[in-house]
Structures are given as structure tokens and as C-alpha cells.
């Protein structure tokens, strides 16, 4: 019995030993399989996951290219700014070597002293980010730090050894001349995307290519030394050179601001084109400061010279007169007896001022801006021929600039116009143009009948130095050189022989035509008797054409309407003479007869 019992005990021990051995062997098999899986089968996958957890990527920003004027003056540029970013999951109190504890609250209060932010708002932002993602590694706490602010925050980060805080450099757009040319330059949104003007139109030239920087991050969120590598280098944008003269632009904007105030007007515009079609200045009020575009209403943030159409009124008479003279239907000295009113069939119109029958020449009709005289002269002008001339002068089409939102009010089919509308168009009513179109239409008078394309961009110079000059269409022969000369002489008489002697500048021959146009009601129910646009368009100097000038005052106080735009035209021409030191005319002004 005792032997049997001893056998059973030995047998039980062997079974337990066997069971333990099998268990250990099984565990070893599981361990080996798991180790093989980790080190062999899934090694690449797990290493990649580990790298992804450790590797961080930051953007290396390229600088957006500068915009400069014709003289190299910087109108838009990018300056260094810094963002304060943190790793929310590692944002905690820090103990310094001397035992001092720097709390997160202290850091936020010090940062707020530099940036002007609310420290409580920053603390809330951190907590909200952690609620969203407890393992969050990235939060922009403050953006757009200046050089001075950057230095103060950098010292704080260094002195307090804040591993969770990073200062990240980025460029920010700035416009050193403020509102000078702002309506043309455009601006960027808060995200850095171009939203208007040349910033948007020429984004292909100006836009940089950003790069990237990779580094490995330790468990506490700090950058591991020696792990930084640049994945892709950034490339700066190109430099855009405009044809604008910022000095002239500034002076013109000052003059316009004064006229807008004096005339209690909605706004004003002044355009100066060089005879070759390049734009020297496009000034507008209200003007926008691209550094702070929300400072003006949205309707004034673009360039109304390109985007807002109006009925030109009598400045358009020069175009119709050119068509008639070019067709051989009139000469500057043709004689007419012009009544105050004109009635023929369905056509009824009158002049803007009462007068008896007047013995005016063609030049006199232009000088006195007679609607009746113009319509009488146009009796033999074929409507299709006039349409073709309007097309050649550039109406009904956008300019070569193709400005954002540029209007090109189509010309009506001449065969669709009733007789009254056709008659009205001869003196600039019932047809819509933009200020830039009106200015461009006078270029043939300064170029022996040729109309060059409008040009606002001189070149784009890429970051590697390549200069790209935009292709330009060939100039269009609109009228004969002799016709252009005749119109210049006739417009000289407008400046000296009519009631617009406020445009005269002693010693300089100036050719111009003034205009006063009613504003159509928005509902299409005719014209508002209290709303007007007054304008003047002309050439300096008429004996040696160098510049075309167009000015417009939009909806002035009705009491100021009779003053006209001649004083503004005079002041802009005077600016040009002083700015470019233009010598006086060498020839006597035109003495074409006005009456007979």
C-alpha cells in the first residue's frame, strides 16, 4: 500500500512537471512567433508607424514676389513674420535647474504682454484642442509676430526652457505705400491667398513654391538634435514690374480726394496713359489700402476704372466726329446753321443750353458741344460704318489688361437701334463705356490714328533671373493720320474757344473734350435728373502728344455740375507738367474758326 502511494506521488510530480514544461514551451513558442512577427514579418510596417509618430513636418515658406512700379519703387512686398506654435499634449509646467517652476499660466501671460492677446482665450484654445484630440501636437497660439515681438518671445522660450513651444517663420504681405495704387494692386486674404487686382491677375508670376522640413520628435515633444532634414527647398515668387509711376499716382490721389470732398461726390477717377498705351497712373477715390482692405466698402476695393460702366456724354462726340471726318463726310471748317431743337420723324432732341440759330462750323459744334449740330452732321453717317469705328476705337471689348471684373458692355447691333437711340449715341447717350475704355479711345489722336493696346505690366522677373515680357497685340489703325491731326486741332479750340478755359495752361497746347452725362435709373425708367457724371478727356501736348488724360467725377452735388470737370483736368495736367518737367509747346494753338 505504501509503495502504491509512493508511486502515485511520483507520478503526480512527473505530470505536474510535464505540464509546467509544456506551458513554458508553449509560452516560448508564442514569444518566438510574436518576436518573429515584430522583427521579421511586420518589421517594416512597425518601423514606419514608429517613424510617423516621431517624425514631424513643418513648412518652409517661399516669399511672394515684390510688385514694383516703373521706377523700381516697391509697392508690395513680403516681410518676415513668425507664428508661435505649441504641442498641446506636452504643454505643461516646467521646472528650471534652480527649482523654479514656470507654469503654463505664466507663459501665456508673458506671451499676452508681447502680442496683446487675452491669456484666458489662449488657455481656452489649448483646452479645446486637447478635447478635440488628446494627442494633438500642433496649435497656432499667436500669428504674425514682428521682429521685435519675435525676439521677446524667443528670449522667453530660451530663458524658461519651453520644449513645447516653437517659433515658425513665414512671410506676410505688406504694402509700404499704403493706398497708393491700392485699387490696382489688390490684396490678400487672411489665409495669404490673393483676392483682387494684380495680386490675383498676376499670381502665376508672384506666387512662391513652399518647401518642407522634417525632424524627429522626442517623447516630450522636443526636436531631436541631428535629425533635421530638408525635404524640399522653397522657391520665392517673381518680381512684377508695373508701368505705373507711384509718385504721380500719389499726387493724383491727393488731388482726387480734395475734389471728391469739394464736390460732395460719390467718387472720382483720373487716368494717365502714355502715348504708347502704357498706364502711368490710375487714381480713384475712394481708394483702398491693401494693408487694411476692410477699411472701405466692398464696391470700392477693386478698380472702378475697369469695372464700372457709365454713359460718357459729350466726350464721345469726338469719336463720332472722327468717324465722319475720316469717312470724308465732314471737315473741321464745314458750316452749319444749328437751332436749339431738332425734330425729324421719330427723333426729337435739343441742346443742353438755349440759344438762337447759330452759325457754327464743325469745330464750333464740338466747341459748344451741340447735340443738335452733331446729329445734323451725322445724317449721312451709315450706322454700320459708325459701329465699325466704335469697334476699332476699342468700345464693346475688354482691354489687353483683362482686369478682374473688367466690363465690356457689348455694342448694340446697329440694325436693332431705333432712330432716337442712334441719334442719342452720336452725343454719348445710350451707350456704356468704362473710364479705361474712354481713355484708350483717345490714344489714336496721340498716335497718328493708331490705337496701341493698353499695358499695365512691364515684365515679370523670376527668382532665377529670367525676365518675361508679356506679348502685346499689334496697334490698330483706327483713323488716318490726317484725321487724328484734325481732331487735335479741333479739341485745342475746345480748350481755348469755349467756356472751358479753366483747362488752359499758359504756354501749353492741350486738346480736350468735356462731357456731362445723366445717370440712368437702376430700374430702367429713364434718367435721374439729380444724378450726373462729369468728365473730360484729352491729350497733352497736342503739338507733341505724349499723354492721354481722362478725369471723371461721379455724381457730384447737383449745384457743382455746371462747374464741369475742366478744373480737375487742368490740375492733373499741371501735375504731369511738373512731375515730368514737360517743356512748353513750341507751336501756336489752333485758330480754326468756330463760327462763320
C-alpha positions as CSV (number, residue, x, y, z in Angstrom):
1,X,0.0,0.0,0.0
2,X,2.8,2.3,0.9
3,X,4.6,1.5,-2.3
4,X,1.4,2.2,-4.3
5,X,1.1,5.6,-2.6
6,X,4.7,6.5,-3.2
7,X,4.2,5.6,-6.9
8,X,1.2,7.8,-7.2
9,X,3.1,10.8,-5.7
10,X,6.0,10.3,-8.1
11,X,3.6,10.0,-11.0
12,X,1.8,13.2,-9.9
13,X,5.0,15.1,-9.7
14,X,6.0,14.0,-13.2
15,X,2.7,15.1,-14.6
16,X,2.9,18.5,-12.9
17,X,6.5,18.8,-14.2
18,X,5.4,17.8,-17.7
19,X,2.5,20.3,-17.6
20,X,4.8,23.1,-16.5
21,X,7.3,22.2,-19.2
22,X,4.6,22.1,-21.8
23,X,3.3,25.5,-20.6
24,X,6.8,27.0,-20.7
25,X,7.4,25.6,-24.1
26,X,4.1,27.0,-25.4
27,X,4.9,30.4,-24.0
28,X,8.3,30.2,-25.6
29,X,6.6,29.3,-28.9
30,X,4.2,32.3,-28.6
31,X,7.1,34.6,-27.7
32,X,9.2,33.4,-30.6
33,X,6.3,33.7,-33.0
34,X,5.5,37.2,-31.7
35,X,9.2,38.2,-31.9
36,X,9.4,36.9,-35.4
37,X,6.3,38.8,-36.3
38,X,7.6,42.0,-34.9
39,X,11.2,41.7,-36.0
40,X,10.7,40.0,-39.4
41,X,7.2,39.8,-40.7
42,X,5.9,43.3,-39.6
43,X,9.2,45.0,-39.1
44,X,8.9,47.5,-41.9
45,X,5.3,48.3,-41.1
46,X,6.0,48.9,-37.4
47,X,9.2,50.9,-38.1
48,X,7.2,53.1,-40.4
49,X,4.5,53.6,-37.7
50,X,7.2,54.5,-35.2
51,X,8.8,56.9,-37.6
52,X,5.5,58.5,-38.3
53,X,4.9,59.0,-34.6
54,X,8.3,60.6,-34.1
55,X,8.7,62.5,-37.5
56,X,7.2,66.0,-37.7
57,X,7.0,68.1,-40.8
58,X,7.0,71.9,-40.9
59,X,6.6,74.2,-43.9
60,X,9.5,76.2,-45.3
61,X,7.8,79.2,-46.8
62,X,8.9,80.9,-50.0
63,X,8.5,84.6,-50.2
64,X,5.8,86.0,-52.5
65,X,7.4,88.2,-55.2
66,X,7.5,92.0,-55.0
67,X,5.4,94.4,-57.1
68,X,7.4,97.4,-58.2
69,X,6.5,100.5,-60.2
70,X,8.2,101.7,-63.4
71,X,11.0,103.3,-61.4
72,X,11.6,100.2,-59.2
73,X,9.7,101.6,-56.2
74,X,8.4,98.8,-54.1
75,X,4.6,98.8,-53.9
76,X,4.0,95.4,-52.5
77,X,6.5,93.1,-50.7
78,X,6.7,90.2,-48.2
79,X,8.3,90.7,-44.8
80,X,9.3,88.1,-42.2
81,X,6.7,87.3,-39.6
82,X,6.6,84.5,-37.0
83,X,3.9,82.2,-35.6
84,X,4.0,80.8,-32.1
85,X,3.1,77.1,-32.2
86,X,2.8,74.6,-29.4
87,X,2.4,70.9,-28.9
88,X,-0.8,70.9,-26.7
89,X,-0.3,67.4,-25.4
90,X,3.2,68.4,-24.0
91,X,2.2,71.8,-22.8
92,X,2.8,71.6,-19.0
93,X,4.6,73.3,-16.2
94,X,8.4,73.4,-16.5
95,X,10.9,73.1,-13.6
96,X,14.2,75.0,-14.1
97,X,17.6,73.9,-12.9
98,X,17.3,76.1,-9.8
99,X,14.0,74.5,-8.9
100,X,11.8,77.4,-10.1
101,X,8.6,76.2,-11.6
102,X,7.3,78.0,-14.7
103,X,3.6,77.4,-15.0
104,X,1.6,77.4,-18.3
105,X,-0.3,80.3,-17.0
106,X,2.8,82.3,-16.5
107,X,3.9,81.6,-20.1
108,X,0.5,82.6,-21.5
109,X,0.5,85.9,-19.5
110,X,4.0,86.8,-20.7
111,X,3.1,85.9,-24.3
112,X,0.0,88.1,-24.0
113,X,2.1,91.0,-22.9
114,X,4.0,90.7,-26.1
115,X,1.2,90.1,-28.5
116,X,-1.7,91.9,-26.9
117,X,-3.9,88.7,-26.8
118,X,-6.1,87.5,-24.0
119,X,-4.2,84.8,-22.0
120,X,-7.5,83.3,-20.9
121,X,-8.6,82.9,-24.5
122,X,-5.2,81.2,-25.3
123,X,-5.7,78.8,-22.4
124,X,-9.2,78.0,-23.7
125,X,-7.9,77.4,-27.2
126,X,-5.4,74.9,-25.8
127,X,-8.0,73.0,-23.8
128,X,-10.4,72.9,-26.8
129,X,-7.7,71.5,-28.9
130,X,-7.0,68.8,-26.3
131,X,-10.7,68.0,-26.0
132,X,-10.7,67.5,-29.8
133,X,-7.5,65.4,-29.9
134,X,-5.7,64.5,-26.6
135,X,-2.6,63.6,-28.6
136,X,-2.6,66.9,-30.6
137,X,1.0,68.1,-31.5
138,X,0.1,71.3,-33.3
139,X,-1.7,74.5,-32.4
140,X,-1.0,78.1,-33.6
141,X,-1.2,80.2,-30.5
142,X,-0.3,83.5,-32.0
143,X,0.5,84.6,-35.5
144,X,2.2,87.5,-37.4
145,X,4.8,88.4,-34.8
146,X,7.1,91.3,-35.8
147,X,10.9,91.1,-35.5
148,X,10.7,92.9,-32.1
149,X,7.9,90.5,-30.8
150,X,9.8,87.5,-32.2
151,X,12.9,88.5,-30.2
152,X,11.0,88.9,-27.0
153,X,9.2,85.6,-27.3
154,X,12.5,83.8,-28.4
155,X,14.2,85.0,-25.2
156,X,11.3,83.9,-23.1
157,X,11.3,80.4,-24.7
158,X,15.1,80.2,-24.2
159,X,15.2,81.5,-20.6
160,X,12.3,79.3,-19.4
161,X,13.3,76.3,-21.5
162,X,9.9,75.7,-23.0
163,X,10.3,72.5,-25.1
164,X,6.6,72.5,-26.2
165,X,6.8,75.9,-27.9
166,X,8.2,76.5,-31.5
167,X,8.6,79.8,-33.4
168,X,7.9,79.2,-37.0
169,X,8.9,81.8,-39.7
170,X,6.6,82.8,-42.5
171,X,6.3,85.7,-44.9
172,X,3.5,88.3,-44.6
173,X,2.3,90.7,-47.4
174,X,2.7,94.4,-46.8
175,X,2.2,97.5,-49.0
176,X,4.7,100.1,-48.0
177,X,3.0,102.9,-49.9
178,X,-0.4,102.3,-48.3
179,X,-3.3,103.2,-50.5
180,X,-1.1,104.4,-53.4
181,X,-2.3,102.3,-56.4
182,X,-4.2,100.1,-54.0
183,X,-7.2,99.7,-56.3
184,X,-4.9,98.3,-58.9
185,X,-2.6,96.3,-56.7
186,X,-5.3,94.3,-55.0
187,X,-4.7,92.5,-51.7
188,X,-4.5,89.1,-50.0
189,X,-7.0,87.3,-47.6
190,X,-6.1,86.3,-44.1
191,X,-5.0,82.9,-45.4
192,X,-2.5,84.5,-47.8
193,X,-4.5,83.8,-51.0
194,X,-4.7,86.7,-53.4
195,X,-8.2,88.1,-53.7
196,X,-8.1,91.1,-56.1
197,X,-6.2,93.3,-58.5
198,X,-2.7,92.5,-59.9
199,X,-2.1,90.2,-56.9
200,X,-4.7,87.8,-58.3
201,X,-4.3,88.5,-62.0
202,X,-0.5,88.0,-61.9
203,X,-0.4,85.3,-59.3
204,X,1.4,83.0,-61.7
205,X,4.3,85.5,-61.6
206,X,4.2,86.3,-57.9
207,X,3.4,83.0,-56.2
208,X,6.2,81.2,-54.4
209,X,6.7,77.5,-54.1
210,X,6.8,76.3,-50.4
211,X,9.2,73.7,-49.2
212,X,9.2,71.3,-46.2
213,X,11.4,70.5,-43.3
214,X,11.4,67.1,-41.4
215,X,12.7,66.3,-37.9
216,X,12.2,63.6,-35.3
217,X,10.5,64.4,-32.0
218,X,11.4,63.1,-28.6
219,X,8.7,61.8,-26.2
220,X,8.4,65.3,-24.6
221,X,7.8,66.9,-27.9
222,X,11.2,68.5,-28.3
223,X,13.2,68.3,-31.5
224,X,15.9,65.5,-31.5
225,X,19.3,67.1,-32.5
226,X,20.8,65.9,-35.7
227,X,17.5,64.6,-37.1
228,X,16.6,67.7,-39.2
229,X,16.5,67.3,-42.9
230,X,15.1,69.5,-45.7
231,X,12.7,67.5,-47.8
232,X,12.1,70.3,-50.4
233,X,13.7,73.8,-50.7
234,X,11.3,76.7,-51.0
235,X,11.4,79.0,-54.1
236,X,10.5,82.7,-54.0
237,X,8.0,84.2,-56.4
238,X,8.9,86.5,-59.2
239,X,9.1,90.3,-59.2
240,X,6.3,92.0,-61.1
241,X,7.1,95.4,-62.6
242,X,4.2,97.6,-63.5
243,X,4.1,100.6,-65.8
244,X,2.7,102.7,-63.0
245,X,4.5,105.8,-61.7
246,X,3.8,105.6,-57.9
247,X,4.9,109.2,-57.4
248,X,2.4,110.5,-60.0
249,X,-0.2,108.1,-58.6
250,X,0.2,109.5,-55.1
251,X,-0.2,113.1,-56.2
252,X,-3.2,112.3,-58.4
253,X,-4.9,110.5,-55.5
254,X,-4.4,113.6,-53.3
255,X,-6.0,115.8,-55.9
256,X,-8.9,113.5,-56.4
257,X,-9.6,113.2,-52.7
258,X,-9.9,117.0,-52.5
259,X,-12.2,117.2,-55.5
260,X,-14.4,114.4,-54.1
261,X,-14.8,116.3,-50.9
262,X,-15.3,119.7,-52.5
263,X,-17.9,118.4,-55.0
264,X,-19.5,116.2,-52.4
265,X,-19.3,113.4,-55.0
266,X,-19.6,109.6,-54.8
267,X,-16.1,109.3,-56.1
268,X,-13.6,110.5,-58.8
269,X,-11.3,108.9,-61.3
270,X,-8.2,110.1,-63.1
271,X,-6.3,108.1,-65.7
272,X,-3.0,109.0,-67.4
273,X,-1.9,106.9,-70.4
274,X,1.4,107.3,-72.1
275,X,1.0,107.7,-75.9
276,X,2.4,104.1,-76.3
277,X,-0.5,102.7,-74.3
278,X,1.3,102.1,-71.1
279,X,-0.6,103.1,-68.0
280,X,1.2,105.8,-66.0
281,X,-1.5,106.2,-63.3
282,X,-5.0,105.1,-62.4
283,X,-6.2,107.1,-59.5
284,X,-9.5,106.6,-57.8
285,X,-11.4,107.8,-54.7
286,X,-12.4,106.2,-52.5
287,X,-9.2,104.3,-52.6
288,X,-8.3,101.1,-50.8
289,X,-5.3,100.5,-48.6
290,X,-4.3,96.8,-49.3
291,X,-2.9,96.6,-45.8
292,X,-6.4,97.1,-44.5
293,X,-8.9,96.5,-47.3
294,X,-12.0,96.2,-45.0
295,X,-11.5,99.9,-44.3
296,X,-13.7,100.7,-47.4
297,X,-16.9,99.2,-48.7
298,X,-16.6,96.2,-51.0
299,X,-17.7,98.1,-54.0
300,X,-14.6,100.3,-53.7
301,X,-12.0,97.5,-53.3
302,X,-11.5,96.9,-57.0
303,X,-10.7,99.4,-59.8
304,X,-13.9,101.0,-61.0
305,X,-11.8,102.4,-63.9
306,X,-12.0,98.9,-65.3
307,X,-15.2,97.5,-63.8
308,X,-17.8,100.3,-63.7
309,X,-19.5,101.4,-66.9
310,X,-21.2,104.8,-67.4
311,X,-22.7,106.8,-70.2
312,X,-19.9,109.1,-71.4
313,X,-21.9,112.0,-72.7
314,X,-20.1,114.7,-74.8
315,X,-16.6,113.2,-74.5
316,X,-18.0,110.7,-77.0
317,X,-18.7,113.4,-79.6
318,X,-15.0,113.4,-80.5
319,X,-15.3,109.7,-81.6
320,X,-18.3,110.3,-83.8
321,X,-16.7,113.4,-85.3
322,X,-13.5,111.4,-86.1
323,X,-15.6,108.8,-87.9
324,X,-17.3,111.5,-90.0
325,X,-14.1,113.3,-90.9
326,X,-12.3,110.0,-91.6
327,X,-15.1,109.0,-94.0
328,X,-14.9,112.3,-95.8
329,X,-18.4,113.3,-94.6
330,X,-17.1,116.5,-92.9
331,X,-14.1,118.8,-92.4
332,X,-13.3,121.0,-89.4
333,X,-14.5,124.1,-91.2
334,X,-17.8,122.9,-92.6
335,X,-20.6,125.4,-91.9
336,X,-23.9,124.7,-90.3
337,X,-26.9,126.6,-89.1
338,X,-27.7,125.0,-85.8
339,X,-31.1,125.5,-84.0
340,X,-31.7,124.8,-80.3
341,X,-34.1,121.9,-81.1
342,X,-34.0,119.1,-83.7
343,X,-37.1,117.3,-84.8
344,X,-37.3,114.8,-87.7
345,X,-39.7,111.9,-87.8
346,X,-39.4,110.0,-84.5
347,X,-36.2,111.8,-83.5
348,X,-36.5,114.7,-81.0
349,X,-33.7,116.3,-79.1
350,X,-32.2,119.6,-78.1
351,X,-29.0,121.2,-76.8
352,X,-28.1,121.5,-73.2
353,X,-28.5,125.3,-73.3
354,X,-30.9,127.5,-75.0
355,X,-29.7,129.5,-78.0
356,X,-31.0,131.1,-81.2
357,X,-30.0,129.6,-84.6
358,X,-26.2,129.6,-84.5
359,X,-23.8,129.7,-87.5
360,X,-21.2,127.2,-86.3
361,X,-18.5,125.3,-88.1
362,X,-17.9,121.6,-87.4
363,X,-15.3,122.8,-84.9
364,X,-17.8,125.2,-83.4
365,X,-20.2,122.3,-82.9
366,X,-17.6,120.5,-81.0
367,X,-16.5,123.6,-79.0
368,X,-20.1,124.3,-77.9
369,X,-20.9,120.6,-77.5
370,X,-24.1,120.9,-79.6
371,X,-26.2,117.7,-79.6
372,X,-28.3,119.1,-82.4
373,X,-25.2,120.0,-84.5
374,X,-23.7,116.6,-84.1
375,X,-26.9,114.8,-85.2
376,X,-27.2,117.1,-88.2
377,X,-23.7,116.3,-89.2
378,X,-24.3,112.6,-88.8
379,X,-27.3,112.4,-91.2
380,X,-25.1,110.7,-93.9
381,X,-23.1,108.5,-91.5
382,X,-24.1,104.9,-92.1
383,X,-25.0,103.1,-88.8
384,X,-22.9,100.1,-89.7
385,X,-19.9,102.3,-90.5
386,X,-20.2,104.0,-87.1
387,X,-20.5,100.6,-85.4
388,X,-17.2,99.5,-87.1
389,X,-15.5,102.7,-86.0
390,X,-16.6,102.2,-82.4
391,X,-15.2,98.7,-82.5
392,X,-11.9,100.0,-83.8
393,X,-11.7,102.6,-81.1
394,X,-12.0,99.7,-78.6
395,X,-15.6,100.0,-77.3
396,X,-17.5,96.9,-76.5
397,X,-14.4,94.9,-75.6
398,X,-12.1,94.5,-72.6
399,X,-8.6,96.0,-72.7
400,X,-5.5,93.9,-73.0
401,X,-5.1,94.2,-69.2
402,X,-8.1,92.0,-68.7
403,X,-8.5,93.3,-65.2
404,X,-10.5,91.2,-62.8
405,X,-14.2,92.0,-63.3
406,X,-13.5,94.3,-66.2
407,X,-16.6,95.4,-68.0
408,X,-17.0,95.2,-71.8
409,X,-20.6,96.4,-72.4
410,X,-21.3,94.9,-75.8
411,X,-22.1,97.3,-78.6
412,X,-25.7,97.0,-79.8
413,X,-26.4,95.6,-83.3
414,X,-26.7,98.8,-85.3
415,X,-29.7,97.4,-87.2
416,X,-31.5,96.9,-83.9
417,X,-31.4,100.6,-82.9
418,X,-34.3,102.9,-83.3
419,X,-33.7,106.3,-84.8
420,X,-33.8,108.1,-81.5
421,X,-31.3,105.8,-79.8
422,X,-29.0,106.0,-82.9
423,X,-29.2,109.8,-82.7
424,X,-28.5,109.8,-78.9
425,X,-25.4,107.7,-79.3
426,X,-23.8,110.3,-81.5
427,X,-23.5,112.5,-78.4
428,X,-22.7,109.7,-75.9
429,X,-26.1,108.8,-74.6
430,X,-27.5,105.3,-74.7
431,X,-24.0,103.7,-74.9
432,X,-22.0,102.5,-71.9
433,X,-18.2,102.6,-71.5
434,X,-15.6,102.2,-68.7
435,X,-13.2,105.0,-67.8
436,X,-10.3,103.0,-69.2
437,X,-12.1,102.5,-72.5
438,X,-12.7,106.2,-72.7
439,X,-9.1,107.0,-72.1
440,X,-7.9,104.3,-74.6
441,X,-10.3,105.6,-77.3
442,X,-8.3,108.9,-77.4
443,X,-5.0,107.2,-78.0
444,X,-5.4,107.3,-81.8
445,X,-5.4,111.1,-81.6
446,X,-1.9,110.9,-80.0
447,X,-0.6,108.3,-82.4
448,X,-1.3,109.3,-85.9
449,X,-4.5,107.3,-85.9
450,X,-3.1,104.1,-84.3
451,X,-4.5,102.7,-81.1
452,X,-1.9,100.7,-79.2
453,X,-3.1,98.1,-76.6
454,X,-3.3,99.2,-73.0
455,X,-0.4,97.8,-71.0
456,X,-0.1,97.7,-67.2
457,X,2.6,95.1,-66.8
458,X,6.1,95.8,-67.9
459,X,7.7,92.4,-67.0
460,X,8.0,89.5,-64.6
461,X,11.4,88.6,-63.4
462,X,11.5,85.1,-62.0
463,X,13.5,84.0,-58.9
464,X,16.3,82.7,-61.1
465,X,16.6,86.0,-63.1
466,X,14.6,85.2,-66.2
467,X,12.8,88.3,-67.5
468,X,9.4,87.6,-69.1
469,X,7.8,90.4,-71.1
470,X,4.1,89.9,-71.9
471,X,3.2,89.6,-75.6
472,X,1.3,92.6,-76.9
473,X,-1.1,92.7,-79.8
474,X,-0.2,94.9,-82.7
475,X,-1.6,98.5,-82.7
476,X,-4.8,99.0,-84.6
477,X,-5.1,101.7,-87.4
478,X,-8.3,103.4,-86.4
479,X,-8.3,106.6,-88.4
480,X,-6.0,108.2,-90.9
481,X,-3.1,110.4,-89.5
482,X,-4.7,113.5,-91.1
483,X,-7.9,112.8,-89.3
484,X,-6.1,112.5,-86.0
485,X,-4.4,115.8,-86.6
486,X,-7.7,117.5,-87.4
487,X,-9.3,116.3,-84.2
488,X,-6.3,117.5,-82.2
489,X,-6.7,121.0,-83.7
490,X,-10.5,120.9,-83.1
491,X,-10.0,119.8,-79.5
492,X,-7.4,122.6,-79.0
493,X,-10.2,125.0,-79.8
494,X,-12.5,123.3,-77.2
495,X,-9.8,124.3,-74.6
496,X,-9.4,127.8,-75.8
497,X,-12.5,128.8,-77.7
498,X,-15.3,127.7,-75.5
499,X,-16.5,128.1,-71.9
500,X,-13.9,125.6,-70.6
501,X,-10.9,128.0,-70.4
502,X,-10.3,126.6,-66.9
503,X,-8.5,123.8,-68.7
504,X,-6.0,126.2,-70.3
505,X,-2.4,126.2,-69.0
506,X,-0.4,129.1,-70.3
507,X,2.3,128.0,-72.8
508,X,0.9,124.5,-73.3
509,X,-1.3,123.3,-76.2
510,X,-3.9,121.0,-74.7
511,X,-6.6,119.1,-76.7
512,X,-9.7,118.0,-74.8
513,X,-13.4,117.4,-74.8
514,X,-15.6,117.7,-71.7
515,X,-18.7,115.8,-71.0
516,X,-21.8,115.9,-68.8
517,X,-23.9,112.8,-68.7
518,X,-27.1,111.8,-66.9
519,X,-27.1,108.7,-64.8
520,X,-29.7,106.1,-65.8
521,X,-32.0,104.8,-63.1
522,X,-31.3,101.3,-61.9
523,X,-34.9,100.2,-62.7
524,X,-34.5,101.3,-66.4
525,X,-37.2,104.0,-66.1
526,X,-35.1,106.8,-67.7
527,X,-32.6,109.1,-66.2
528,X,-32.4,110.6,-62.7
529,X,-32.5,114.4,-63.1
530,X,-30.3,114.9,-59.9
531,X,-27.6,112.3,-60.8
532,X,-24.7,113.3,-63.2
533,X,-21.3,112.2,-64.3
534,X,-19.0,115.0,-65.4
535,X,-15.8,114.2,-67.3
536,X,-13.0,115.4,-69.5
537,X,-10.7,113.5,-71.8
538,X,-7.8,115.0,-73.8
539,X,-4.2,114.9,-75.0
540,X,-1.0,116.7,-73.7
541,X,0.6,118.3,-75.6
542,X,-1.5,118.5,-78.7
543,X,1.5,119.6,-80.8
544,X,3.7,116.9,-79.4
545,X,1.4,114.2,-78.0
546,X,2.9,112.3,-75.0
547,X,-0.1,111.6,-72.7
548,X,-3.8,110.9,-72.8
549,X,-5.7,112.1,-69.7
550,X,-9.2,111.1,-68.6
551,X,-10.9,112.5,-65.5
552,X,-14.3,111.9,-64.1
553,X,-16.3,113.0,-61.1
554,X,-19.1,110.6,-60.2
555,X,-22.4,112.1,-59.1
556,X,-21.3,115.5,-57.7
557,X,-23.6,117.8,-55.8
558,X,-26.0,119.0,-58.4
559,X,-25.0,122.6,-57.7
560,X,-21.5,121.7,-58.8
561,X,-22.5,120.1,-62.1
562,X,-22.2,123.3,-64.1
563,X,-18.6,123.7,-63.0
564,X,-17.7,120.7,-65.0
565,X,-14.5,118.5,-64.9
566,X,-12.3,121.1,-66.6
567,X,-10.7,122.3,-63.3
568,X,-9.8,118.7,-62.4
569,X,-8.4,118.1,-65.9
570,X,-6.4,121.3,-65.5
571,X,-4.9,120.2,-62.2
572,X,-4.0,116.7,-63.4
573,X,-2.3,118.2,-66.5
574,X,-0.5,120.7,-64.3
575,X,0.7,117.7,-62.1
576,X,2.0,116.0,-65.2
577,X,3.9,119.1,-66.4
578,X,5.6,119.5,-63.1
579,X,6.2,115.8,-62.4
580,X,7.9,115.1,-65.8
581,X,9.3,118.6,-66.4
582,X,7.4,118.8,-69.7
583,X,8.6,121.8,-71.8
584,X,6.1,124.3,-73.1
585,X,4.7,124.0,-76.6
586,X,6.7,125.3,-79.5
587,X,3.7,126.0,-81.7
588,X,0.8,128.4,-81.6
589,X,-2.5,126.8,-80.6
590,X,-5.1,126.1,-83.2
591,X,-7.1,129.0,-84.7
592,X,-9.7,127.0,-86.5
593,X,-12.9,129.1,-87.0
594,X,-15.7,128.3,-84.6
595,X,-18.4,130.5,-86.3
596,X,-19.0,131.7,-89.8
